[in-house]
């Protein structure tokens, strides 16, 4: 009696691709390729952490010409102190995200380098961050809010920022921005 060997899934898939009409009995019970692709989305979930979206946004933000620094005065000072003690640069500094299952909202705080036009830098940042997050992460970006906190003039010493502004008091709880 011959030893019947069951073909591996790769072999079966290769046979279907190369010889769709010459399939053996084992191949006839396999779903078509289109059915497999459709079915894959129904076989589990993918959760993307806020930190992942923030990191992708921060890396994209670093590519935009005219951005001098990211974050407010306190967060930049804290980041500088961390770097002085050997910690790596915090790419997500000045980036705040809200992530849902299919959408993300991004808030950025940055300083623009003089003499770059602020409105053009903001639009370049918005376009770059939106494209990076949608293409790399796969979430729809519903908004990219940009807070330009200062303009850096080359040769000017950095000004110590005064204490942070008091948070706004909200009258009613805010609805989530993403689904």
DRENDRENRO-355877 format. One line per 4 residues: their letters; for each residue x negated, y, z negated of N, C-alpha, C, O. Coordinates in nm, 4 decimals, padded with zeros to 6 digits, always signed. Layout:
<rs>
a	X,Y,Z,X,Y,Z,X,Y,Z,X,Y,Z | ...
</rs>
This chain:
<rs>
xxxx	-00.0844,-00.1174,+00.0000,+00.0000,+00.0000,+00.0000,-00.0885,+00.1231,+00.0000,-00.1808,+00.1330,-00.0808 | -00.0617,+00.2165,+00.0890,-00.1435,+00.3380,+00.0989,-00.1104,+00.4313,-00.0162,+00.0035,+00.4382,-00.0623 | -00.2118,+00.5023,-00.0611,-00.1961,+00.5976,-00.1700,-00.1401,+00.7286,-00.1132,-00.2134,+00.8042,-00.0495 | -00.0134,+00.7558,-00.1352,+00.0505,+00.8777,-00.0838,+00.0133,+00.9941,-00.1741,+00.0410,+00.9935,-00.2940
xxxx	-00.0491,+01.0923,-00.1150,-00.0933,+01.2089,-00.1911,+00.0059,+01.3232,-00.1677,+00.0397,+01.3544,-00.0536 | +00.0515,+01.3847,-00.2756,+00.1433,+01.4979,-00.2648,+00.0628,+01.6215,-00.2260,-00.0369,+01.6532,-00.2909 | +00.1050,+01.6914,-00.1210,+00.0294,+01.8097,-00.0790,+00.0409,+01.9220,-00.1828,+00.1425,+01.9357,-00.2509 | -00.0661,+02.0017,-00.1928,-00.0663,+02.1138,-00.2865,+00.0258,+02.2238,-00.2328,+00.0553,+02.2261,-00.1133
xxxx	+00.0713,+02.3141,-00.3187,+00.1575,+02.4234,-00.2725,+00.0909,+02.5082,-00.1636,+00.1585,+02.5554,-00.0722 | -00.0424,+02.5280,-00.1730,-00.1129,+02.6050,-00.0710,-00.1087,+02.5336,+00.0631,-00.0878,+02.5956,+00.1673 | -00.1290,+02.4021,+00.0591,-00.1255,+02.3235,+00.1828,+00.0132,+02.3282,+00.2451,+00.0269,+02.3439,+00.3664 | +00.1149,+02.3146,+00.1630,+00.2517,+02.3192,+00.2123,+00.2801,+02.4548,+00.2745,+00.3364,+02.4625,+00.3837
xxxx	+00.2417,+02.5622,+00.2058,+00.2654,+02.6977,+00.2577,+00.1897,+02.7193,+00.3876,+00.2422,+02.7801,+00.4808 | +00.0651,+02.6693,+00.3944,-00.0141,+02.6833,+00.5168,+00.0511,+02.6078,+00.6327,+00.0555,+02.6574,+00.7453 | +00.1017,+02.4870,+00.6042,+00.1704,+02.4090,+00.7071,+00.2940,+02.4807,+00.7581,+00.3224,+02.4791,+00.8779 | +00.3664,+02.5426,+00.6689,+00.4878,+02.6146,+00.7093,+00.4501,+02.7321,+00.7983,+00.5157,+02.7564,+00.8997
xxxx	+00.3436,+02.8065,+00.7611,+00.3009,+02.9219,+00.8390,+00.2496,+02.8819,+00.9767,+00.2851,+02.9448,+01.0764 | +00.1658,+02.7771,+00.9836,+00.1026,+02.7397,+01.1103,+00.1911,+02.6516,+01.1975,+00.1893,+02.6648,+01.3199 | +00.2669,+02.5637,+01.1378,+00.3522,+02.4716,+01.2135,+00.4910,+02.4660,+01.1529,+00.5268,+02.3648,+01.0926 | +00.5697,+02.5700,+01.1664,+00.6995,+02.5701,+01.0992,+00.7903,+02.4573,+01.1452,+00.8753,+02.4129,+01.0680
xxxx	+00.7756,+02.4091,+01.2685,+00.8628,+02.3027,+01.3179,+00.8110,+02.1651,+01.2791,+00.8863,+02.0678,+01.2798 | +00.6846,+02.1565,+01.2458,+00.6232,+02.0276,+01.2137,+00.6077,+02.0104,+01.0634,+00.4989,+01.9786,+01.0153 | +00.7134,+02.0308,+00.9907,+00.7061,+02.0154,+00.8456,+00.7470,+01.8752,+00.8077,+00.8288,+01.8125,+00.8750 | +00.6884,+01.8258,+00.6978,+00.7288,+01.6934,+00.6526,+00.8465,+01.7070,+00.5557,+00.8938,+01.8178,+00.5306
xxxx	+00.8921,+01.5982,+00.5030,+01.0093,+01.5990,+00.4162,+00.9901,+01.6880,+00.2937,+01.0854,+01.7527,+00.2503 | +00.8707,+01.6930,+00.2374,+00.8462,+01.7755,+00.1192,+00.8657,+01.9234,+00.1519,+00.9138,+01.9997,+00.0682 | +00.8283,+01.9641,+00.2736,+00.8389,+02.1039,+00.3127,+00.9823,+02.1468,+00.3390,+01.0136,+02.2652,+00.3262 | +01.0692,+02.0555,+00.3749,+01.2065,+02.0913,+00.4078,+01.2828,+02.1433,+00.2874,+01.3805,+02.2165,+00.3034
xxxx	+01.2405,+02.1072,+00.1680,+01.3103,+02.1510,+00.0471,+01.2598,+02.2847,-00.0071,+01.3160,+02.3373,-00.1032 | +01.1556,+02.3398,+00.0529,+01.1023,+02.4673,+00.0065,+01.1844,+02.5835,+00.0626,+01.2351,+02.5750,+00.1745 | +01.1978,+02.6930,-00.0151,+01.2714,+02.8081,+00.0367,+01.1900,+02.8791,+00.1443,+01.0674,+02.8690,+00.1476 | +01.2585,+02.9501,+00.2308,+01.1911,+03.0281,+00.3347,+01.1127,+03.1406,+00.2693,+01.1414,+03.1799,+00.1562
xxxx	+01.0116,+03.1932,+00.3423,+00.9263,+03.2989,+00.2871,+01.0075,+03.4194,+00.2414,+00.9817,+03.4725,+00.1333 | +01.1029,+03.4634,+00.3190,+01.1837,+03.5801,+00.2837,+01.2578,+03.5559,+00.1523,+01.2708,+03.6467,+00.0702 | +01.3059,+03.4339,+00.1328,+01.3764,+03.4014,+00.0098,+01.2830,+03.4071,-00.1099,+01.3240,+03.4500,-00.2178 | +01.1593,+03.3650,-00.0931,+01.0616,+03.3679,-00.2021,+01.0330,+03.5115,-00.2415,+01.0335,+03.5444,-00.3601
xxxx	+01.0078,+03.5984,-00.1426,+00.9788,+03.7387,-00.1736,+01.0960,+03.8040,-00.2455,+01.0763,+03.8788,-00.3412 | +01.2167,+03.7764,-00.2001,+01.3359,+03.8335,-00.2615,+01.3511,+03.7816,-00.4041,+01.3891,+03.8562,-00.4943 | +01.3216,+03.6550,-00.4234,+01.3385,+03.5904,-00.5520,+01.2326,+03.6329,-00.6542,+01.2586,+03.6281,-00.7744 | +01.1151,+03.6740,-00.6093,+01.0062,+03.7102,-00.7004,+01.0478,+03.8234,-00.7933,+01.0159,+03.8202,-00.9121
xxxx	+01.1178,+03.9225,-00.7418,+01.1598,+04.0361,-00.8224,+01.2550,+03.9946,-00.9340,+01.2671,+04.0648,-01.0344 | +01.3214,+03.8830,-00.9178,+01.4169,+03.8362,-01.0169,+01.3549,+03.7392,-01.1174,+01.4263,+03.6838,-01.2010 | +01.2245,+03.7179,-01.1108,+01.1601,+03.6183,-01.1964,+01.0803,+03.6773,-01.3109,+00.9927,+03.6103,-01.3655 | +01.1079,+03.7982,-01.3478,+01.0383,+03.8570,-01.4608,+01.0393,+04.0081,-01.4516,+01.0911,+04.0661,-01.3562
xxxx	+00.9816,+04.0701,-01.5516,+00.9776,+04.2158,-01.5553,+00.8334,+04.2626,-01.5680,+00.7463,+04.1895,-01.6152 | +00.8108,+04.3832,-01.5259,+00.6819,+04.4482,-01.5432,+00.7049,+04.5744,-01.6246,+00.7874,+04.6582,-01.5880 | +00.6331,+04.5879,-01.7335,+00.6428,+04.7066,-01.8176,+00.5125,+04.7831,-01.8067,+00.4045,+04.7265,-01.8239 | +00.5228,+04.9116,-01.7783,+00.4043,+04.9956,-01.7644,+00.4004,+05.0929,-01.8812,+00.4937,+05.1707,-01.9011
xxxx	+00.2934,+05.0883,-01.9575,+00.2792,+05.1716,-02.0765,+00.2615,+05.3193,-02.0398,+00.2092,+05.3530,-01.9336 | +00.3061,+05.4050,-02.1297,+00.2899,+05.5488,-02.1103,+00.1432,+05.5844,-02.0876,+00.1117,+05.6706,-02.0057 | +00.0537,+05.5177,-02.1604,-00.0894,+05.5470,-02.1502,-00.1426,+05.5192,-02.0096,-00.2336,+05.5878,-01.9632 | -00.0870,+05.4199,-01.9424,-00.1296,+05.3873,-01.8057,-00.0919,+05.5005,-01.7115,-00.1741,+05.5451,-01.6315
xxxx	+00.0319,+05.5469,-01.7209,+00.0780,+05.6566,-01.6357,-00.0013,+05.7833,-01.6673,-00.0394,+05.8562,-01.5758 | -00.0267,+05.8104,-01.7949,-00.1033,+05.9288,-01.8345,-00.2458,+05.9227,-01.7798,-00.2998,+06.0241,-01.7356 | -00.3061,+05.8052,-01.7826,-00.4425,+05.7912,-01.7325,-00.4492,+05.8122,-01.5814,-00.5398,+05.8795,-01.5323 | -00.3547,+05.7555,-01.5078,-00.3506,+05.7740,-01.3620,-00.3304,+05.9228,-01.3305,-00.3954,+05.9767,-01.2409
xxxx	-00.2405,+05.9887,-01.4040,-00.2166,+06.1317,-01.3829,-00.3415,+06.2128,-01.4163,-00.3759,+06.3059,-01.3434 | -00.4095,+06.1785,-01.5253,-00.5309,+06.2502,-01.5646,-00.6429,+06.2344,-01.4632,-00.7142,+06.3303,-01.4336 | -00.6587,+06.1139,-01.4100,-00.7613,+06.0908,-01.3074,-00.7294,+06.1680,-01.1801,-00.8195,+06.2230,-01.1169 | -00.6026,+06.1725,-01.1421,-00.5618,+06.2479,-01.0231,-00.5828,+06.3966,-01.0447,-00.6272,+06.4672,-00.9541
xxxx	-00.5516,+06.4436,-01.1624,-00.5663,+06.5855,-01.1968,-00.7112,+06.6307,-01.1849,-00.7383,+06.7440,-01.1452 | -00.8033,+06.5431,-01.2190,-00.9456,+06.5766,-01.2145,-00.9956,+06.5984,-01.0719,-01.1012,+06.6586,-01.0525 | -00.9214,+06.5504,-00.9719,-00.9619,+06.5643,-00.8322,-00.9237,+06.6990,-00.7708,-00.9695,+06.7317,-00.6613 | -00.8413,+06.7766,-00.8389,-00.7877,+06.8992,-00.7807,-00.8844,+07.0155,-00.8008,-00.9270,+07.0449,-00.9125
xxxx	-00.9177,+07.0802,-00.6904,-01.0069,+07.1957,-00.6935,-00.9341,+07.3135,-00.7580,-00.8186,+07.3412,-00.7258 | -01.0016,+07.3812,-00.8479,-00.9438,+07.4973,-00.9148,-00.9005,+07.4703,-01.0567,-00.8678,+07.5636,-01.1301 | -00.8994,+07.3436,-01.0973,-00.8657,+07.3097,-01.2356,-00.9950,+07.3162,-01.3161,-01.0882,+07.2397,-01.2912 | -01.0002,+07.4077,-01.4126,-01.1202,+07.4224,-01.4945,-01.1202,+07.3224,-01.6099,-01.2206,+07.2554,-01.6346
xxxx	-01.0087,+07.3126,-01.6798,-00.9991,+07.2229,-01.7947,-00.8543,+07.1801,-01.8113,-00.7625,+07.2415,-01.7570 | -00.8366,+07.0729,-01.8878,-00.7035,+07.0196,-01.9123,-00.6789,+07.0202,-02.0624,-00.7680,+06.9874,-02.1408 | -00.5586,+07.0573,-02.1019,-00.5222,+07.0584,-02.2432,-00.5271,+07.1986,-02.3008,-00.5832,+07.2905,-02.2413 | -00.4667,+07.2128,-02.4188,-00.4694,+07.3393,-02.4898,-00.5990,+07.3541,-02.5670,-00.6835,+07.2647,-02.5648
xxxx	-00.6150,+07.4648,-02.6341,-00.7381,+07.4943,-02.7079,-00.7719,+07.3896,-02.8125,-00.8864,+07.3451,-02.8208 | -00.6736,+07.3498,-02.8925,-00.6993,+07.2536,-02.9993,-00.7389,+07.1179,-02.9436,-00.8347,+07.0565,-02.9905 | -00.6652,+07.0711,-02.8433,-00.6962,+06.9385,-02.7883,-00.8313,+06.9394,-02.7179,-00.9032,+06.8395,-02.7213 | -00.8672,+07.0520,-02.6535,-00.9992,+07.0600,-02.5904,-01.1097,+07.0605,-02.6954,-01.2131,+06.9964,-02.6769
xxxx	-01.0884,+07.1329,-02.8065,-01.1877,+07.1363,-02.9149,-01.2039,+06.9980,-02.9767,-01.3157,+06.9546,-03.0047 | -01.0922,+06.9290,-02.9977,-01.0977,+06.7932,-03.0522,-01.1703,+06.6999,-02.9563,-01.2505,+06.6170,-02.9992 | -01.1429,+06.7128,-02.8277,-01.2106,+06.6317,-02.7266,-01.3601,+06.6576,-02.7236,-01.4388,+06.5639,-02.7095 | -01.4008,+06.7837,-02.7366,-01.5430,+06.8178,-02.7389,-01.6100,+06.7575,-02.8619,-01.7225,+06.7082,-02.8538
xxxx	-01.5418,+06.7615,-02.9746,-01.5973,+06.7032,-03.0973,-01.6126,+06.5517,-03.0826,-01.7130,+06.4949,-03.1255 | -01.5136,+06.4868,-03.0223,-01.5213,+06.3423,-03.0009,-01.6396,+06.3074,-02.9114,-01.7128,+06.2121,-02.9382 | -01.6580,+06.3860,-02.8038,-01.7686,+06.3604,-02.7124,-01.9031,+06.3823,-02.7810,-01.9985,+06.3095,-02.7537 | -01.9123,+06.4819,-02.8699,-02.0366,+06.5100,-02.9418,-02.0767,+06.3918,-03.0296,-02.1955,+06.3697,-03.0532
xxxx	-01.9796,+06.3165,-03.0775,-02.0082,+06.2003,-03.1607,-02.0188,+06.0722,-03.0798,-02.0208,+05.9631,-03.1367 | -02.0258,+06.0840,-02.9479,-02.0496,+05.9679,-02.8635,-01.9260,+05.9013,-02.8065,-01.9377,+05.8019,-02.7349 | -01.8089,+05.9529,-02.8361,-01.6869,+05.8934,-02.7796,-01.6761,+05.9329,-02.6328,-01.7272,+06.0370,-02.5914 | -01.6100,+05.8502,-02.5562,-01.5927,+05.8819,-02.4150,-01.4910,+05.9939,-02.3971,-01.4094,+06.0208,-02.4852
xxxx	-01.4979,+06.0579,-02.2819,-01.4065,+06.1677,-02.2515,-01.2637,+06.1140,-02.2443,-01.2391,+06.0078,-02.1872 | -01.1705,+06.1883,-02.3028,-01.0309,+06.1490,-02.3032,-00.9646,+06.1981,-02.1744,-00.9360,+06.3170,-02.1603 | -00.9407,+06.1073,-02.0818,-00.8835,+06.1418,-01.9519,-00.7396,+06.1892,-01.9661,-00.6912,+06.2651,-01.8821 | -00.6713,+06.1463,-02.0697,-00.5300,+06.1808,-02.0852,-00.5082,+06.3093,-02.1648,-00.3940,+06.3452,-02.1935
xxxx	-00.6138,+06.3774,-02.1999,-00.6018,+06.5042,-02.2727,-00.5222,+06.6039,-02.1882,-00.5528,+06.6239,-02.0707 | -00.4222,+06.6651,-02.2465,-00.3400,+06.7613,-02.1752,-00.2335,+06.6984,-02.0871,-00.1649,+06.7684,-02.0125 | -00.2192,+06.5659,-02.0953,-00.1202,+06.4948,-02.0143,-00.0203,+06.4286,-02.1082,-00.0575,+06.3532,-02.1980 | +00.1060,+06.4581,-02.0858,+00.2123,+06.3976,-02.1644,+00.3097,+06.3342,-02.0663,+00.3480,+06.3961,-01.9670
xxxx	+00.3494,+06.2118,-02.0943,+00.4396,+06.1429,-02.0016,+00.5571,+06.0827,-02.0761,+00.5506,+06.0541,-02.1957 | +00.6637,+06.0649,-02.0019,+00.7811,+05.9934,-02.0499,+00.8106,+05.8896,-01.9428,+00.8370,+05.9247,-01.8278 | +00.8064,+05.7627,-01.9795,+00.8185,+05.6552,-01.8820,+00.9427,+05.5728,-01.9100,+00.9676,+05.5308,-02.0230 | +01.0206,+05.5505,-01.8038,+01.1357,+05.4617,-01.8108,+01.1043,+05.3355,-01.7329,+00.9884,+05.3103,-01.7001
xxxx	+01.2039,+05.2570,-01.7034,+01.1805,+05.1332,-01.6307,+01.1524,+05.1562,-01.4830,+01.0841,+05.0757,-01.4198 | +01.2046,+05.2658,-01.4269,+01.1851,+05.2933,-01.2848,+01.1350,+05.4334,-01.2559,+01.0977,+05.4633,-01.1424 | +01.1334,+05.5198,-01.3563,+01.0974,+05.6602,-01.3351,+01.0011,+05.7084,-01.4423,+00.9877,+05.6492,-01.5494 | +00.9338,+05.8200,-01.4084,+00.8437,+05.8842,-01.5038,+00.8555,+06.0349,-01.4907,+00.8809,+06.0868,-01.3820
xxxx	+00.8369,+06.1046,-01.6015,+00.8300,+06.2503,-01.6038,+00.6949,+06.2866,-01.6656,+00.6524,+06.2248,-01.7632 | +00.6282,+06.3858,-01.6092,+00.4922,+06.4187,-01.6511,+00.4828,+06.5666,-01.6848,+00.5304,+06.6514,-01.6094 | +00.4209,+06.5972,-01.7992,+00.3937,+06.7341,-01.8403,+00.2431,+06.7513,-01.8489,+00.1742,+06.6701,-01.9105 | +00.1917,+06.8578,-01.7868,+00.0476,+06.8840,-01.7844,+00.0195,+07.0211,-01.8408,+00.0958,+07.1152,-01.8186
xxxx	-00.0892,+07.0324,-01.9133,-00.1361,+07.1596,-01.9660,-00.2780,+07.1789,-01.9148,-00.3642,+07.0937,-01.9359 | -00.3027,+07.2931,-01.8463,-00.4343,+07.3107,-01.7858,-00.4783,+07.4559,-01.7801,-00.3991,+07.5480,-01.8001 | -00.6066,+07.4737,-01.7523,-00.6681,+07.6048,-01.7331,-00.7190,+07.6102,-01.5900,-00.7864,+07.5183,-01.5433 | -00.6861,+07.7189,-01.5209,-00.7244,+07.7361,-01.3814,-00.8532,+07.8185,-01.3744,-00.8729,+07.9121,-01.4519
xxxx	-00.9391,+07.7821,-01.2811,-01.0658,+07.8517,-01.2579,-01.0394,+07.9765,-01.1733,-00.9766,+07.9677,-01.0678 | -01.0872,+08.0929,-01.2194,-01.0757,+08.2167,-01.1426,-01.1729,+08.2094,-01.0258,-01.2846,+08.1626,-01.0481 | -01.1425,+08.2495,-00.9080,-01.0292,+08.3242,-00.8527,-00.9299,+08.2368,-00.7762,-00.8620,+08.2874,-00.6868 | -00.9190,+08.1093,-00.8075,-00.8237,+08.0231,-00.7369,-00.6812,+08.0712,-00.7621,-00.6459,+08.1012,-00.8761
xxxx	-00.5990,+08.0791,-00.6578,-00.4591,+08.1197,-00.6772,-00.3849,+08.0180,-00.7642,-00.3774,+07.8997,-00.7309 | -00.3315,+08.0651,-00.8735,-00.2695,+07.9770,-00.9727,-00.1552,+07.8969,-00.9120,-00.1447,+07.7767,-00.9364 | -00.0695,+07.9610,-00.8338,+00.0450,+07.8897,-00.7766,+00.0008,+07.7809,-00.6794,+00.0664,+07.6772,-00.6699 | -00.1086,+07.8023,-00.6074,-00.1588,+07.6996,-00.5156,-00.2217,+07.5834,-00.5914,-00.2036,+07.4673,-00.5547
xxxx	-00.2957,+07.6151,-00.6974,-00.3546,+07.5090,-00.7797,-00.2434,+07.4253,-00.8421,-00.2516,+07.3025,-00.8449 | -00.1391,+07.4924,-00.8923,-00.0277,+07.4200,-00.9544,+00.0406,+07.3283,-00.8530,+00.0730,+07.2141,-00.8855 | +00.0625,+07.3762,-00.7319,+00.1257,+07.2918,-00.6300,+00.0348,+07.1765,-00.5891,+00.0825,+07.0650,-00.5680 | -00.0961,+07.2020,-00.5775,-00.1906,+07.0948,-00.5456,-00.1924,+06.9894,-00.6565,-00.1955,+06.8694,-00.6292
xxxx	-00.1905,+07.0355,-00.7817,-00.1873,+06.9429,-00.8956,-00.0600,+06.8596,-00.8906,-00.0646,+06.7374,-00.9048 | +00.0532,+06.9257,-00.8704,+00.1822,+06.8558,-00.8671,+00.1837,+06.7496,-00.7569,+00.2239,+06.6356,-00.7803 | +00.1393,+06.7881,-00.6360,+00.1404,+06.6963,-00.5220,+00.0446,+06.5788,-00.5460,+00.0788,+06.4641,-00.5172 | -00.0744,+06.6071,-00.5983,-00.1742,+06.5025,-00.6205,-00.1305,+06.4049,-00.7291,-00.1411,+06.2835,-00.7115
xxxx	-00.0817,+06.4571,-00.8405,-00.0396,+06.3719,-00.9519,+00.0833,+06.2904,-00.9125,+00.0899,+06.1706,-00.9399 | +00.1799,+06.3546,-00.8488,+00.3002,+06.2851,-00.8052,+00.2644,+06.1713,-00.7105,+00.3138,+06.0597,-00.7271 | +00.1802,+06.1974,-00.6126,+00.1405,+06.0944,-00.5168,+00.0658,+05.9799,-00.5820,+00.0905,+05.8633,-00.5513 | -00.0264,+06.0131,-00.6727,-00.1053,+05.9081,-00.7385,-00.0176,+05.8177,-00.8237,-00.0295,+05.6953,-00.8171
xxxx	+00.0695,+05.8766,-00.9030,+00.1526,+05.7954,-00.9919,+00.2510,+05.7109,-00.9111,+00.2697,+05.5928,-00.9404 | +00.3139,+05.7704,-00.8096,+00.4094,+05.6920,-00.7309,+00.3402,+05.5812,-00.6523,+00.3940,+05.4710,-00.6418 | +00.2216,+05.6082,-00.5967,+00.1534,+05.5074,-00.5150,+00.0815,+05.4018,-00.5979,+00.0832,+05.2840,-00.5622 | +00.0190,+05.4415,-00.7069,-00.0601,+05.3463,-00.7857,+00.0265,+05.2716,-00.8876,+00.0138,+05.1503,-00.9047
xxxx	+00.1135,+05.3452,-00.9540,+00.1935,+05.2834,-01.0600,+00.3237,+05.2260,-01.0053,+00.3726,+05.1248,-01.0555 | +00.3801,+05.2892,-00.9035,+00.5023,+05.2386,-00.8437,+00.6297,+05.2910,-00.9075,+00.7378,+05.2385,-00.8810 | +00.6191,+05.3929,-00.9905,+00.7371,+05.4533,-01.0509,+00.7741,+05.5800,-00.9743,+00.6868,+05.6488,-00.9213 | +00.9020,+05.6101,-00.9686,+00.9468,+05.7364,-00.9098,+00.9175,+05.8464,-01.0114,+00.9549,+05.8354,-01.1282
xxxx	+00.8508,+05.9521,-00.9665,+00.8221,+06.0649,-01.0542,+00.9343,+06.1664,-01.0357,+00.9514,+06.2228,-00.9277 | +01.0105,+06.1889,-01.1426,+01.1244,+06.2796,-01.1325,+01.0841,+06.4251,-01.1500,+01.1517,+06.5147,-01.0996 | +00.9732,+06.4496,-01.2218,+00.9243,+06.5867,-01.2371,+00.7804,+06.5873,-01.2852,+00.7361,+06.4987,-01.3583 | +00.7088,+06.6906,-01.2416,+00.5739,+06.7177,-01.2906,+00.5759,+06.8637,-01.3352,+00.5735,+06.9546,-01.2524
xxxx	+00.5802,+06.8853,-01.4665,+00.5831,+07.0197,-01.5224,+00.4408,+07.0618,-01.5559,+00.3654,+06.9854,-01.6161 | +00.4043,+07.1835,-01.5168,+00.2679,+07.2317,-01.5361,+00.2710,+07.3572,-01.6208,+00.3429,+07.4525,-01.5907 | +00.1921,+07.3562,-01.7274,+00.1779,+07.4709,-01.8163,+00.0352,+07.5234,-01.8008,-00.0594,+07.4624,-01.8506 | +00.0200,+07.6358,-01.7320,-00.1120,+07.6974,-01.7165,-00.1328,+07.7853,-01.8393,-00.0646,+07.8862,-01.8569
xxxx	-00.2280,+07.7457,-01.9243,-00.2465,+07.8136,-02.0528,-00.3512,+07.9240,-02.0490,-00.3567,+08.0072,-02.1396 | -00.4356,+07.9258,-01.9434,-00.5408,+08.0271,-01.9380,-00.6039,+08.0268,-01.7995,-00.5812,+07.9365,-01.7190 | -00.6832,+08.1296,-01.7740,-00.7648,+08.1388,-01.6530,-00.9084,+08.1523,-01.7002,-00.9400,+08.2405,-01.7801 | -00.9953,+08.0654,-01.6511,-01.1366,+08.0716,-01.6878,-01.2103,+08.1597,-01.5890,-01.2046,+08.1381,-01.4680
xxxx	-01.2793,+08.2589,-01.6419,-01.3615,+08.3462,-01.5603,-01.5058,+08.2995,-01.5764,-01.5572,+08.2965,-01.6882 | -01.5725,+08.2629,-01.4659,-01.7109,+08.2153,-01.4770,-01.7995,+08.3176,-01.5494,-01.7928,+08.4374,-01.5221 | -01.8817,+08.2685,-01.6413,-01.9710,+08.3542,-01.7180,-01.9085,+08.4066,-01.8461,-01.9784,+08.4609,-01.9317 | -01.7799,+08.3911,-01.8596,-01.7097,+08.4366,-01.9787,-01.7145,+08.3273,-02.0841,-01.6903,+08.2104,-02.0540
xxxx	-01.7456,+08.3648,-02.2071,-01.7474,+08.2673,-02.3152,-01.6057,+08.2192,-02.3430,-01.5112,+08.2979,-02.3370 | -01.5902,+08.0913,-02.3732,-01.4555,+08.0437,-02.4053,-01.4025,+08.1120,-02.5303,-01.4724,+08.1216,-02.6311 | -01.2807,+08.1586,-02.5233,-01.2180,+08.2278,-02.6351,-01.1550,+08.1239,-02.7272,-01.0870,+08.0319,-02.6818 | -01.1787,+08.1401,-02.8575,-01.1154,+08.0494,-02.9537,-00.9665,+08.0759,-02.9516,-00.9218,+08.1891,-02.9701
xxxx	-00.8925,+07.9737,-02.9296,-00.7478,+07.9882,-02.9231,-00.6913,+08.0008,-03.0627,-00.7352,+07.9338,-03.1563 | -00.5929,+08.0881,-03.0746,-00.5278,+08.1062,-03.2034,-00.4497,+07.9804,-03.2374,-00.4388,+07.8886,-03.1562 | -00.3946,+07.9774,-03.3603,-00.3218,+07.8575,-03.4020,-00.2090,+07.8283,-03.3044,-00.1516,+07.9205,-03.2465 | -00.1770,+07.7015,-03.2856,-00.0734,+07.6629,-03.1894,+00.0604,+07.7282,-03.2216,+00.0936,+07.7528,-03.3376
xxxx	+00.1349,+07.7549,-03.1177,+00.2670,+07.8147,-03.1344,+00.3584,+07.7187,-03.2090,+00.3433,+07.5967,-03.2010 | +00.4520,+07.7756,-03.2808,+00.5490,+07.6942,-03.3536,+00.6357,+07.6186,-03.2541,+00.6771,+07.6757,-03.1532 | +00.6637,+07.4930,-03.2800,+00.7516,+07.4196,-03.1881,+00.8909,+07.4815,-03.1866,+00.9393,+07.5330,-03.2874 | +00.9533,+07.4750,-03.0705,+01.0882,+07.5294,-03.0557,+01.1852,+07.4426,-03.1330,+01.1751,+07.3199,-03.1329
xxxx	+01.2798,+07.5084,-03.1992,+01.3836,+07.4348,-03.2708,+01.4967,+07.4085,-03.1733,+01.5497,+07.5005,-03.1110 | +01.5324,+07.2834,-03.1610,+01.6379,+07.2453,-03.0688,+01.7692,+07.2345,-03.1436,+01.7757,+07.1856,-03.2564 | +01.8738,+07.2816,-03.0772,+02.0054,+07.2777,-03.1383,+02.0680,+07.1390,-03.1297,+02.1373,+07.0955,-03.2216 | +02.0429,+07.0696,-03.0181,+02.0973,+06.9352,-03.0031,+01.9879,+06.8452,-02.9480,+01.8962,+06.8939,-02.8819
xxxx	+01.9955,+06.7157,-02.9734,+01.8915,+06.6249,-02.9224,+01.8884,+06.6258,-02.7703,+01.9920,+06.6331,-02.7042 | +01.7682,+06.6183,-02.7169,+01.7487,+06.6226,-02.5742,+01.7717,+06.4838,-02.5134,+01.7293,+06.3822,-02.5684 | +01.8394,+06.4825,-02.3997,+01.8623,+06.3581,-02.3276,+01.7312,+06.3130,-02.2636,+01.6516,+06.3976,-02.2231 | +01.7062,+06.1829,-02.2533,+01.5854,+06.1379,-02.1861,+01.5869,+06.1831,-02.0394,+01.6917,+06.1856,-01.9749
xxx	+01.4685,+06.2187,-01.9885,+01.4577,+06.2689,-01.8527,+01.4492,+06.1572,-01.7501,+01.4713,+06.1809,-01.6314 | +01.4179,+06.0372,-01.7933,+01.3967,+05.9278,-01.6986,+01.4892,+05.8112,-01.7285,+01.5419,+05.7977,-01.8389 | +01.5077,+05.7278,-01.6278,+01.5932,+05.6092,-01.6421,+01.5075,+05.4880,-01.6633,+01.5595,+05.3773,-01.6777
</rs>
